Amino acid sequence: MDGRKRSDIKPGARVRIVQKADQSSGKLTEGIVRDILTPSSEHPRGIKVRLANGIVGRVKEILG
C-alpha cells in the first residue's frame, strides 16, 4: 500500500519513507510512525510523517 492517503496511516504503523535529502536517489528509510504532519486527507507525493527516531519524510510504503 502506498502512502498517499492519510486515513491509511496511523501512529505506530511500520512504514518506509523518503527523506527530503534522499528524494533524488529514492533511498527509503524504514521506521515506526510517531506523528502525521500532513493536514490534508491526501497528498500526491505521500503523507509527511515523523518517525519514532525523529526522522521526517514522505510515506512511500506502508508495511504489514
C-alpha positions in Angstrom: 0.0 0.0 0.0 1.4 3.4 -0.9 1.3 6.4 1.5 -0.9 8.9 -0.4 -4.0 8.7 1.9 -3.8 10.0 5.4 -6.5 7.5 6.5 -4.3 4.6 5.7 -1.5 5.8 8.1 -1.8 5.5 11.9 0.7 6.3 14.6 2.6 3.0 15.4 2.5 1.8 11.8 5.7 0.5 10.2 6.4 2.4 7.1 9.1 3.2 4.5 9.7 6.9 3.9 11.8 9.0 1.6 13.6 11.9 3.3 13.9 15.3 1.6 17.7 14.8 1.0 17.1 11.4 -0.5 14.3 12.3 -3.0 16.7 12.3 -5.9 18.2 8.9 -5.1 14.9 7.4 -3.9 16.6 5.9 -0.8 14.0 4.6 1.6 14.2 4.7 5.4 12.1 2.3 7.5 10.6 3.1 10.8 7.5 3.5 13.1 5.2 6.5 12.7 5.1 8.8 15.7 3.3 11.8 14.2 1.4 12.6 11.0 2.4 16.0 9.8 0.4 16.5 6.6 -3.0 18.0 7.5 -4.8 17.2 4.2 -6.5 13.8 3.6 -4.4 13.0 0.5 -1.1 14.1 -1.0 0.3 13.1 -4.4 3.9 12.6 -3.2 3.0 10.9 0.0 1.8 11.9 3.5 4.6 13.6 5.6 5.3 11.8 8.9 7.8 11.9 11.8 9.2 8.6 12.8 9.8 7.4 16.3 13.5 8.2 15.9 12.7 11.8 14.8 13.3 11.4 11.1 10.8 13.3 8.8 9.8 12.2 5.4 7.0 11.2 3.0 5.5 7.8 3.2 6.2 5.6 0.1 5.1 2.2 1.5 3.0 1.0 4.4 4.3 -2.3 5.7 2.1 -5.1 7.0 
